[in-house]
Amino acid sequence: MTDKTPESLIRVARESGRHDHVEPLDLGLRVRELRKARNWTLEQAASQAGLARSTLSKIENGQMSPTYDALKKVAVGLEISVPQLFTPPQKGQVNGRMSVVKDGEGVRQATVTYEHELLAETLTKKTMLPYRARVRARAMEEFDGWVRHDGEEFLYVLTGVIRLYTEFYEPVEMRRGDSAYYDGTMGHNVVSVSQEDAMILWVTSLA
């Protein structure tokens, strides 16, 4: 039978992370921080978890040692895994952040081949760079060589038809709803093959 005691879960969480010195975790404080990061009241969080408000309150205040079933309910209610209850966020990591950008209100940066609209520009320490791009280029000759950068990249066609050129693959024509995920260090360029400029969503990893 699988060992699912809180002690074993703590061990699994620690072994799956870095081998730095780990301070003892205050489970009640961790649950409270996760709840408040979602701007939930005790009643809301307890309802999400299917627990009595008094039970959740006792867990947060360290007044009871929860069973595995109770821990599982708390994790499901908070939409995380049970081991994450025992894994504190890394130092310097900002929690509970959000950036909403209305259509057309992104930070614009135009080039000869693309017109970029940077999204979530107000957030610092991002691990992803999302941006929308209008593809102006119609031929590879318009580019000054391949575009290359660190990280991985996801491309999603919003409107129009594009042709994705990559260094190691044959060109591929893509239409609305098509997507591609590729290594950013591999040379790549995109051109619009429709009459109008195509629109695409790009998400580039920064970590």
VEXBA-690117 format. One record per residue: x, y, z of N, C-alpha, C, O, CB in turn; residue in one letter; chain. Coordinates in steps of 0.02 Angstrom, whole numbers. Glycine has a CB too. Example, Ala and Ser with C-alpha at 12.3 -4.5 7.8 and 13.67 -1.06 7.14 Angstrom:
REM VEXBA-690117
[fiti [660 -284 390] [615 -225 390] [660 -165 390] [712 -166 423] [565 -224 452] A A]
[fiti [642 -112 354] [684 -53 357] [645 2 394] [670 57 402] [704 -30 286] S A]
//
This chain:
REM VEXBA-690117
[fiti [43 -60 0] [0 0 0] [44 62 0] [95 64 35] [-48 0 62] M A]
[fiti [26 112 -39] [66 173 -45] [64 213 20] [11 223 50] [41 216 -103] T A]
[fiti [123 235 41] [128 275 103] [108 347 87] [142 381 49] [201 273 132] D A]
[fiti [52 369 116] [27 437 101] [23 479 165] [-20 523 169] [-41 433 68] K A]
[fiti [65 465 213] [64 504 275] [93 573 260] [133 581 214] [104 469 331] T A]
[fiti [74 624 300] [103 691 291] [179 689 292] [212 726 255] [77 738 344] P A]
[fiti [209 647 336] [281 643 340] [312 621 274] [363 648 253] [302 596 396] E A]
[fiti [281 571 242] [308 547 178] [300 599 124] [343 605 80] [274 481 157] S A]
[fiti [245 636 126] [234 688 76] [285 744 83] [309 770 32] [163 717 82] L A]
[fiti [302 762 144] [354 812 155] [420 787 126] [457 825 95] [362 827 231] I A]
[fiti [435 722 138] [498 694 112] [500 696 36] [550 715 7] [507 622 137] R A]
[fiti [444 677 5] [440 677 -68] [448 748 -95] [484 758 -144] [373 647 -92] V A]
[fiti [415 796 -63] [419 866 -86] [491 891 -81] [515 926 -126] [373 910 -46] A A]
[fiti [525 874 -27] [594 897 -18] [641 863 -67] [686 895 -95] [617 885 53] R A]
[fiti [632 798 -77] [677 762 -122] [668 783 -194] [714 777 -234] [666 688 -115] E A]
[fiti [608 807 -211] [595 827 -280] [618 899 -293] [618 921 -351] [521 821 -295] S A]
[fiti [638 935 -241] [661 1003 -249] [736 1008 -243] [772 960 -252] [628 1048 -199] G A]
[fiti [759 1069 -228] [830 1080 -221] [853 1051 -154] [813 1038 -109] [847 1154 -225] R A]
[fiti [919 1041 -148] [946 1011 -88] [971 1064 -39] [1015 1050 2] [1004 963 -106] H A]
[fiti [944 1124 -43] [962 1176 4] [933 1159 72] [889 1116 79] [938 1245 -20] D A]
[fiti [957 1195 123] [930 1186 190] [857 1208 189] [842 1263 166] [971 1225 242] H A]
[fiti [813 1167 214] [742 1182 214] [719 1195 285] [726 1153 329] [702 1123 183] V A]
[fiti [691 1254 296] [665 1271 361] [600 1232 374] [563 1218 327] [652 1347 367] E A]
[fiti [587 1215 437] [524 1181 453] [465 1222 429] [464 1283 436] [519 1168 529] P A]
[fiti [416 1188 400] [360 1222 370] [302 1226 419] [284 1176 451] [338 1187 306] L A]
[fiti [273 1285 425] [212 1295 465] [154 1283 418] [136 1326 378] [210 1367 497] D A]
[fiti [123 1223 423] [70 1204 377] [11 1252 381] [-17 1272 330] [46 1133 392] L A]
[fiti [-9 1272 442] [-65 1318 451] [-52 1384 416] [-96 1411 383] [-79 1329 524] G A]
[fiti [9 1411 425] [27 1474 394] [27 1467 318] [6 1512 282] [95 1498 418] L A]
[fiti [51 1410 294] [53 1397 221] [-17 1397 192] [-30 1427 139] [89 1329 206] R A]
[fiti [-63 1363 225] [-132 1360 202] [-163 1430 202] [-198 1449 155] [-174 1312 245] V A]
[fiti [-150 1468 256] [-178 1535 260] [-151 1580 204] [-189 1618 174] [-162 1567 328] R A]
[fiti [-86 1574 190] [-56 1615 137] [-85 1598 69] [-99 1642 28] [20 1605 136] E A]
[fiti [-96 1533 57] [-124 1511 -7] [-196 1536 -14] [-217 1558 -67] [-122 1434 -13] L A]
[fiti [-233 1533 42] [-302 1558 41] [-305 1632 27] [-344 1656 -14] [-338 1541 107] R A]
[fiti [-263 1671 62] [-264 1743 55] [-238 1765 -13] [-258 1817 -39] [-223 1776 110] K A]
[fiti [-193 1725 -42] [-168 1742 -109] [-224 1739 -160] [-221 1771 -213] [-112 1694 -130] A A]
[fiti [-277 1701 -144] [-335 1697 -189] [-390 1745 -168] [-444 1747 -198] [-362 1625 -189] R A]
[fiti [-377 1784 -115] [-427 1831 -89] [-491 1796 -67] [-546 1822 -77] [-443 1884 -141] N A]
[fiti [-483 1737 -37] [-541 1699 -14] [-549 1708 61] [-500 1712 98] [-534 1624 -31] W A]
[fiti [-611 1711 84] [-625 1710 155] [-620 1637 179] [-616 1591 139] [-696 1740 171] T A]
[fiti [-622 1628 245] [-622 1560 272] [-682 1522 246] [-677 1463 229] [-623 1562 349] L A]
[fiti [-740 1556 244] [-801 1523 220] [-794 1500 148] [-814 1444 130] [-860 1570 227] E A]
[fiti [-765 1543 105] [-757 1525 35] [-709 1466 27] [-723 1419 -11] [-732 1585 -5] Q A]
[fiti [-653 1469 61] [-603 1416 55] [-631 1350 83] [-620 1297 53] [-539 1435 93] A A]
[fiti [-666 1353 139] [-694 1293 169] [-746 1262 122] [-750 1201 114] [-726 1308 238] A A]
[fiti [-786 1305 90] [-836 1281 43] [-803 1247 -17] [-826 1195 -39] [-881 1338 20] S A]
[fiti [-750 1278 -42] [-713 1249 -98] [-684 1181 -81] [-682 1135 -122] [-657 1296 -120] Q A]
[fiti [-661 1175 -18] [-629 1113 3] [-679 1060 28] [-661 1002 36] [-579 1128 58] A A]
[fiti [-741 1081 41] [-789 1034 67] [-777 1019 141] [-790 963 164] [-788 971 28] G A]
[fiti [-751 1069 177] [-737 1061 248] [-779 1112 288] [-802 1162 260] [-662 1070 263] L A]
[fiti [-787 1098 351] [-820 1147 395] [-774 1206 405] [-713 1198 407] [-840 1114 463] A A]
[fiti [-803 1266 413] [-762 1325 424] [-719 1317 486] [-661 1337 487] [-806 1386 430] R A]
[fiti [-748 1287 538] [-711 1279 600] [-651 1232 591] [-598 1243 622] [-757 1251 655] S A]
[fiti [-658 1182 549] [-602 1135 536] [-545 1171 501] [-487 1164 521] [-626 1076 493] T A]
[fiti [-562 1210 450] [-510 1246 414] [-476 1298 459] [-416 1308 455] [-539 1281 352] L A]
[fiti [-516 1330 501] [-488 1379 548] [-438 1346 595] [-385 1373 609] [-545 1413 588] S A]
[fiti [-456 1286 620] [-411 1250 666] [-346 1230 630] [-292 1231 660] [-446 1188 695] K A]
[fiti [-352 1211 567] [-291 1192 528] [-246 1253 521] [-185 1248 532] [-310 1164 458] I A]
[fiti [-275 1310 502] [-235 1371 493] [-203 1394 557] [-147 1421 556] [-279 1426 465] E A]
[fiti [-236 1384 614] [-210 1407 678] [-169 1354 715] [-148 1364 772] [-266 1428 722] N A]
[fiti [-157 1298 681] [-116 1245 711] [-148 1212 770] [-114 1185 814] [-50 1273 732] G A]
[fiti [-215 1212 772] [-250 1184 829] [-270 1111 818] [-297 1079 863] [-312 1224 844] Q A]
[fiti [-255 1085 758] [-269 1014 746] [-220 988 693] [-196 1025 651] [-342 1004 723] M A]
[fiti [-207 924 697] [-164 890 648] [-209 857 597] [-240 806 613] [-116 838 683] S A]
[fiti [-215 884 537] [-263 858 488] [-245 789 463] [-186 771 457] [-268 905 430] P A]
[fiti [-296 750 449] [-286 684 418] [-267 694 345] [-272 749 319] [-351 640 424] T A]
[fiti [-246 640 313] [-228 645 241] [-290 665 201] [-285 704 154] [-199 578 216] Y A]
[fiti [-348 636 219] [-409 653 182] [-424 728 186] [-445 759 137] [-468 613 209] D A]
[fiti [-413 757 246] [-425 828 254] [-374 869 214] [-392 919 183] [-421 848 329] A A]
[fiti [-311 846 214] [-260 881 175] [-277 878 100] [-268 927 64] [-191 849 187] L A]
[fiti [-302 821 78] [-319 813 8] [-376 861 -11] [-375 891 -64] [-338 740 -8] K A]
[fiti [-425 867 34] [-481 912 21] [-457 985 17] [-480 1023 -25] [-535 905 76] K A]
[fiti [-411 1003 63] [-384 1071 63] [-347 1084 -3] [-356 1137 -34] [-337 1081 123] V A]
[fiti [-306 1036 -24] [-267 1044 -86] [-313 1050 -146] [-303 1094 -189] [-219 985 -95] A A]
[fiti [-363 1006 -150] [-410 1009 -206] [-447 1076 -207] [-457 1106 -260] [-461 951 -203] V A]
[fiti [-468 1098 -147] [-502 1162 -143] [-459 1220 -165] [-484 1268 -195] [-526 1174 -73] G A]
[fiti [-394 1217 -152] [-347 1270 -171] [-320 1260 -241] [-281 1301 -266] [-290 1274 -121] L A]
[fiti [-341 1205 -273] [-320 1188 -342] [-245 1178 -348] [-214 1202 -395] [-343 1243 -389] E A]
[fiti [-217 1142 -299] [-147 1124 -301] [-141 1050 -282] [-191 1019 -263] [-104 1169 -254] I A]
[fiti [-80 1023 -286] [-69 954 -265] [-53 953 -191] [-33 1003 -162] [-12 921 -306] S A]
[fiti [-62 895 -159] [-48 889 -87] [25 906 -71] [37 943 -23] [-64 819 -63] V A]
[fiti [75 880 -109] [144 898 -93] [158 973 -95] [202 998 -60] [191 864 -141] P A]
[fiti [120 1010 -136] [130 1083 -140] [112 1117 -74] [135 1173 -61] [90 1112 -197] Q A]
[fiti [70 1085 -34] [54 1113 32] [116 1116 75] [122 1158 120] [-1 1072 66] L A]
[fiti [163 1070 62] [223 1065 103] [284 1094 69] [340 1087 94] [236 993 120] F A]
[fiti [274 1127 12] [330 1156 -25] [321 1231 -27] [282 1257 -66] [334 1127 -96] T A]
[fiti [357 1268 16] [350 1341 16] [376 1371 -48] [420 1342 -80] [388 1371 76] P A]
[fiti [350 1429 -69] [374 1461 -130] [447 1481 -123] [470 1496 -68] [332 1522 -147] P A]
[fiti [483 1482 -178] [553 1501 -177] [559 1574 -156] [515 1614 -170] [586 1490 -246] Q A]
[fiti [613 1590 -122] [624 1658 -100] [630 1704 -161] [661 1686 -211] [688 1664 -57] K A]
[fiti [599 1761 -157] [600 1808 -212] [542 1799 -260] [530 1842 -302] [664 1803 -249] G A]
[fiti [507 1743 -254] [450 1731 -299] [391 1772 -275] [375 1773 -215] [433 1656 -302] Q A]
[fiti [358 1805 -322] [300 1846 -305] [237 1806 -319] [229 1778 -373] [300 1912 -345] V A]
[fiti [192 1803 -269] [132 1763 -277] [71 1808 -286] [71 1867 -267] [122 1718 -215] N A]
[fiti [19 1779 -315] [-44 1814 -322] [-42 1873 -371] [-80 1920 -363] [-65 1839 -255] G A]
[fiti [2 1870 -421] [7 1925 -468] [-42 1914 -526] [-61 1858 -542] [79 1932 -494] R A]
[fiti [-61 1969 -558] [-103 1964 -617] [-96 2028 -657] [-89 2082 -629] [-177 1951 -598] M A]
[fiti [-98 2021 -722] [-97 2079 -767] [-151 2070 -819] [-152 2020 -855] [-26 2088 -800] S A]
[fiti [-196 2118 -824] [-249 2117 -874] [-235 2171 -925] [-227 2229 -908] [-319 2127 -841] V A]
[fiti [-232 2151 -988] [-220 2198 -1043] [-279 2196 -1090] [-293 2144 -1120] [-153 2181 -1081] V A]
[fiti [-314 2251 -1096] [-371 2256 -1141] [-347 2255 -1213] [-290 2273 -1228] [-413 2319 -1127] K A]
[fiti [-392 2234 -1257] [-375 2229 -1328] [-349 2295 -1355] [-382 2347 -1349] [-436 2206 -1368] D A]
[fiti [-289 2293 -1384] [-260 2353 -1413] [-221 2397 -1366] [-195 2449 -1386] [-312 2393 -1445] G A]
[fiti [-217 2378 -1301] [-185 2420 -1251] [-115 2396 -1231] [-87 2420 -1183] [-227 2425 -1190] E A]
[fiti [-88 2348 -1269] [-20 2324 -1255] [32 2374 -1277] [16 2422 -1313] [-8 2257 -1289] G A]
[fiti [94 2364 -1255] [149 2409 -1274] [173 2390 -1344] [193 2333 -1355] [208 2404 -1222] V A]
[fiti [169 2437 -1390] [184 2422 -1460] [257 2436 -1477] [287 2486 -1456] [139 2463 -1505] R A]
[fiti [286 2389 -1516] [353 2396 -1542] [353 2373 -1614] [342 2314 -1628] [405 2355 -1499] Q A]
[fiti [365 2419 -1660] [361 2404 -1731] [430 2393 -1761] [478 2427 -1744] [325 2460 -1768] A A]
[fiti [435 2344 -1806] [495 2332 -1846] [474 2329 -1919] [415 2336 -1935] [532 2265 -1823] T A]
[fiti [522 2319 -1963] [506 2315 -2034] [462 2254 -2049] [418 2257 -2091] [570 2312 -2075] V A]
[fiti [475 2198 -2013] [441 2136 -2029] [382 2121 -1983] [335 2087 -2004] [489 2079 -2025] T A]
[fiti [383 2146 -1921] [330 2132 -1874] [309 2196 -1838] [348 2243 -1831] [352 2079 -1823] Y A]
[fiti [247 2197 -1814] [225 2248 -1766] [204 2212 -1703] [151 2182 -1700] [166 2292 -1796] E A]
[fiti [246 2216 -1651] [234 2180 -1589] [191 2221 -1541] [196 2282 -1538] [300 2162 -1556] H A]
[fiti [148 2186 -1504] [110 2216 -1450] [125 2175 -1387] [98 2120 -1378] [32 2218 -1465] E A]
[fiti [168 2202 -1343] [189 2166 -1284] [132 2163 -1233] [99 2214 -1220] [250 2199 -1253] L A]
[fiti [120 2105 -1205] [67 2094 -1156] [98 2082 -1087] [154 2058 -1082] [22 2034 -1177] L A]
[fiti [61 2098 -1035] [85 2089 -965] [151 2125 -954] [194 2101 -916] [92 2014 -949] A A]
[fiti [160 2181 -987] [223 2218 -982] [235 2246 -913] [293 2259 -895] [224 2274 -1034] E A]
[fiti [183 2255 -873] [191 2285 -807] [219 2237 -755] [242 2258 -703] [124 2311 -783] T A]
[fiti [218 2172 -770] [243 2122 -722] [318 2114 -729] [345 2107 -784] [208 2055 -733] L A]
[fiti [352 2114 -671] [424 2102 -671] [438 2029 -654] [393 1994 -629] [460 2149 -621] T A]
[fiti [498 2006 -666] [520 1938 -651] [474 1886 -684] [460 1834 -655] [521 1927 -575] K A]
[fiti [452 1901 -744] [411 1853 -781] [456 1795 -804] [516 1804 -815] [376 1886 -842] K A]
[fiti [427 1737 -812] [462 1680 -842] [439 1667 -913] [466 1625 -948] [452 1617 -799] T A]
[fiti [387 1705 -934] [363 1701 -1003] [352 1771 -1030] [335 1817 -993] [298 1660 -1007] M A]
[fiti [364 1779 -1094] [351 1843 -1127] [296 1833 -1179] [310 1807 -1233] [417 1872 -1160] L A]
[fiti [234 1854 -1164] [180 1847 -1212] [173 1910 -1254] [177 1966 -1228] [113 1831 -1177] P A]
[fiti [163 1902 -1317] [151 1961 -1360] [114 1941 -1423] [120 1886 -1449] [218 1994 -1377] Y A]
[fiti [75 1989 -1447] [38 1981 -1508] [78 2015 -1563] [109 2066 -1551] [-35 2010 -1502] R A]
[fiti [77 1987 -1623] [116 2016 -1677] [77 2019 -1742] [43 1971 -1761] [180 1976 -1688] A A]
[fiti [82 2075 -1775] [56 2081 -1843] [113 2066 -1890] [166 2099 -1888] [26 2154 -1857] R A]
[fiti [104 2016 -1933] [158 1995 -1977] [155 2035 -2041] [110 2027 -2082] [154 1918 -1992] V A]
[fiti [204 2079 -2050] [207 2122 -2110] [245 2089 -2166] [230 2100 -2225] [238 2189 -2093] R A]
[fiti [295 2049 -2149] [340 2020 -2199] [302 1974 -2247] [256 1938 -2226] [397 1981 -2165] A A]
[fiti [322 1975 -2311] [292 1932 -2361] [343 1885 -2392] [324 1840 -2430] [259 1975 -2415] R A]
[fiti [406 1894 -2376] [458 1852 -2405] [518 1848 -2358] [530 1894 -2319] [480 1878 -2475] A A]
[fiti [555 1793 -2362] [614 1783 -2320] [667 1836 -2331] [706 1852 -2287] [643 1714 -2332] M A]
[fiti [668 1863 -2392] [719 1913 -2409] [712 1977 -2369] [759 2017 -2366] [715 1929 -2483] E A]
[fiti [655 1987 -2338] [645 2047 -2297] [680 2043 -2229] [686 2093 -2195] [571 2058 -2287] E A]
[fiti [703 1983 -2211] [737 1974 -2147] [813 1978 -2156] [840 1958 -2208] [717 1906 -2115] F A]
[fiti [845 2004 -2105] [919 2007 -2105] [945 1943 -2072] [975 1946 -2018] [945 2071 -2069] D A]
[fiti [934 1886 -2104] [955 1822 -2076] [902 1792 -2030] [846 1818 -2026] [1020 1830 -2038] G A]
[fiti [920 1738 -1996] [874 1704 -1951] [865 1742 -1886] [911 1776 -1863] [899 1634 -1936] W A]
[fiti [806 1737 -1856] [795 1761 -1788] [812 1703 -1741] [787 1648 -1750] [720 1785 -1778] V A]
[fiti [853 1716 -1692] [872 1666 -1642] [872 1698 -1573] [889 1757 -1567] [941 1634 -1658] R A]
[fiti [854 1660 -1521] [857 1686 -1453] [854 1627 -1405] [836 1571 -1425] [798 1736 -1438] H A]
[fiti [872 1638 -1343] [870 1585 -1292] [798 1567 -1277] [752 1605 -1291] [906 1607 -1228] D A]
[fiti [788 1508 -1249] [722 1487 -1226] [682 1450 -1279] [706 1437 -1334] [683 1547 -1203] G A]
[fiti [620 1434 -1261] [575 1400 -1306] [518 1448 -1324] [507 1498 -1291] [546 1335 -1273] E A]
[fiti [483 1432 -1378] [433 1478 -1402] [371 1442 -1426] [374 1388 -1456] [461 1521 -1459] E A]
[fiti [313 1473 -1412] [249 1446 -1434] [217 1498 -1480] [215 1557 -1465] [202 1430 -1374] F A]
[fiti [192 1475 -1537] [161 1519 -1587] [90 1495 -1600] [78 1435 -1609] [202 1520 -1653] L A]
[fiti [42 1541 -1603] [-28 1524 -1616] [-55 1574 -1667] [-50 1635 -1656] [-71 1525 -1550] Y A]
[fiti [-83 1550 -1722] [-109 1594 -1774] [-179 1619 -1755] [-225 1579 -1744] [-111 1557 -1842] V A]
[fiti [-187 1684 -1752] [-251 1715 -1734] [-293 1730 -1797] [-352 1713 -1799] [-239 1780 -1695] L A]
[fiti [-263 1761 -1847] [-298 1776 -1909] [-249 1770 -1967] [-188 1774 -1959] [-329 1847 -1907] T A]
[fiti [-277 1760 -2027] [-235 1756 -2087] [-200 1690 -2095] [-216 1641 -2061] [-185 1811 -2085] G A]
[fiti [-153 1689 -2142] [-114 1629 -2157] [-40 1647 -2156] [-20 1698 -2185] [-134 1598 -2227] V A]
[fiti [0 1607 -2122] [72 1620 -2118] [111 1561 -2145] [85 1506 -2154] [92 1635 -2045] I A]
[fiti [175 1573 -2158] [221 1518 -2172] [277 1523 -2122] [312 1574 -2118] [248 1521 -2246] R A]
[fiti [286 1470 -2083] [339 1468 -2032] [401 1435 -2061] [400 1377 -2080] [314 1429 -1968] L A]
[fiti [454 1474 -2065] [519 1449 -2088] [562 1433 -2028] [567 1474 -1982] [554 1499 -2136] Y A]
[fiti [594 1376 -2027] [640 1358 -1973] [704 1329 -2004] [705 1305 -2060] [608 1307 -1924] T A]
[fiti [756 1333 -1965] [823 1314 -1989] [830 1241 -2007] [867 1224 -2053] [874 1331 -1936] E A]
[fiti [794 1197 -1972] [804 1126 -1982] [744 1089 -2009] [747 1028 -2017] [824 1095 -1917] F A]
[fiti [690 1125 -2024] [629 1092 -2049] [606 1127 -2114] [624 1183 -2128] [573 1094 -1996] Y A]
[fiti [565 1091 -2151] [535 1120 -2210] [485 1173 -2189] [454 1167 -2137] [501 1065 -2253] E A]
[fiti [477 1226 -2230] [427 1277 -2214] [358 1246 -2207] [341 1199 -2243] [426 1333 -2268] P A]
[fiti [318 1273 -2161] [250 1246 -2150] [200 1303 -2152] [209 1355 -2120] [246 1208 -2082] V A]
[fiti [146 1293 -2190] [94 1343 -2194] [44 1332 -2137] [24 1276 -2124] [58 1340 -2262] E A]
[fiti [25 1385 -2104] [-17 1381 -2046] [-74 1431 -2050] [-65 1488 -2073] [23 1393 -1982] M A]
[fiti [-134 1410 -2029] [-193 1452 -2031] [-221 1463 -1961] [-194 1438 -1912] [-247 1419 -2076] R A]
[fiti [-274 1501 -1957] [-306 1518 -1893] [-318 1455 -1852] [-348 1407 -1876] [-372 1556 -1905] R A]
[fiti [-295 1456 -1790] [-304 1399 -1745] [-246 1352 -1744] [-241 1310 -1700] [-365 1363 -1763] G A]
[fiti [-200 1357 -1793] [-141 1314 -1794] [-89 1341 -1745] [-87 1401 -1731] [-111 1310 -1866] D A]
[fiti [-47 1297 -1719] [4 1318 -1671] [68 1279 -1682] [69 1226 -1713] [-21 1308 -1600] S A]
[fiti [122 1306 -1655] [188 1273 -1658] [226 1288 -1595] [219 1342 -1566] [228 1296 -1721] A A]
[fiti [266 1241 -1573] [308 1248 -1513] [378 1227 -1534] [388 1172 -1560] [282 1205 -1452] Y A]
[fiti [428 1270 -1524] [494 1255 -1550] [549 1287 -1508] [536 1329 -1465] [500 1279 -1623] Y A]
[fiti [610 1265 -1521] [669 1289 -1486] [688 1357 -1515] [699 1364 -1575] [728 1239 -1493] D A]
[fiti [690 1408 -1471] [705 1475 -1495] [775 1485 -1522] [787 1531 -1560] [693 1524 -1440] G A]
[fiti [822 1441 -1502] [890 1447 -1527] [896 1423 -1599] [946 1436 -1633] [938 1408 -1483] T A]
[fiti [845 1388 -1624] [843 1367 -1694] [819 1427 -1735] [769 1458 -1717] [797 1305 -1704] M A]
[fiti [854 1443 -1788] [834 1499 -1830] [761 1492 -1852] [739 1438 -1871] [879 1504 -1890] G A]
[fiti [724 1548 -1849] [654 1546 -1869] [631 1615 -1892] [653 1666 -1866] [610 1522 -1811] H A]
[fiti [587 1615 -1941] [555 1676 -1966] [484 1660 -1988] [468 1603 -2004] [596 1706 -2026] N A]
[fiti [441 1710 -1987] [371 1701 -2006] [352 1754 -2058] [369 1813 -2051] [323 1707 -1943] V A]
[fiti [319 1733 -2111] [294 1780 -2161] [219 1768 -2169] [194 1714 -2158] [331 1771 -2229] V A]
[fiti [184 1821 -2190] [113 1815 -2204] [104 1798 -2278] [134 1830 -2321] [75 1882 -2187] S A]
[fiti [64 1747 -2292] [51 1728 -2361] [-21 1742 -2380] [-43 1725 -2435] [67 1654 -2372] V A]
[fiti [-58 1774 -2335] [-126 1796 -2351] [-123 1868 -2376] [-72 1902 -2368] [-174 1790 -2289] S A]
[fiti [-177 1891 -2406] [-178 1958 -2435] [-168 2011 -2380] [-133 2060 -2390] [-244 1970 -2472] Q A]
[fiti [-199 1999 -2322] [-192 2045 -2267] [-135 2023 -2221] [-112 1966 -2224] [-258 2051 -2228] E A]
[fiti [-113 2069 -2179] [-63 2051 -2129] [-93 1998 -2082] [-149 2006 -2059] [-38 2113 -2089] D A]
[fiti [-55 1946 -2067] [-79 1895 -2021] [-67 1919 -1949] [-23 1960 -1937] [-43 1826 -2033] A A]
[fiti [-106 1893 -1902] [-98 1908 -1831] [-82 1843 -1795] [-116 1793 -1804] [-161 1942 -1802] M A]
[fiti [-30 1845 -1753] [-11 1785 -1716] [1 1802 -1642] [16 1859 -1625] [52 1752 -1746] I A]
[fiti [-5 1752 -1600] [13 1759 -1529] [77 1720 -1519] [82 1662 -1537] [-44 1732 -1483] L A]
[fiti [126 1753 -1488] [189 1721 -1472] [197 1720 -1396] [180 1769 -1363] [248 1758 -1506] W A]
[fiti [223 1666 -1369] [241 1662 -1298] [311 1633 -1296] [323 1577 -1317] [190 1619 -1256] V A]
[fiti [358 1673 -1270] [428 1653 -1267] [449 1643 -1195] [436 1686 -1152] [473 1705 -1302] T A]
[fiti [481 1587 -1180] [505 1575 -1112] [566 1618 -1098] [608 1628 -1142] [521 1499 -1101] S A]
[fiti [571 1642 -1036] [627 1685 -1016] [673 1650 -967] [728 1674 -954] [601 1749 -986] L A]
[fiti [651 1593 -940] [692 1558 -890] [737 1507 -923] [775 1472 -889] [647 1523 -837] A A]
//
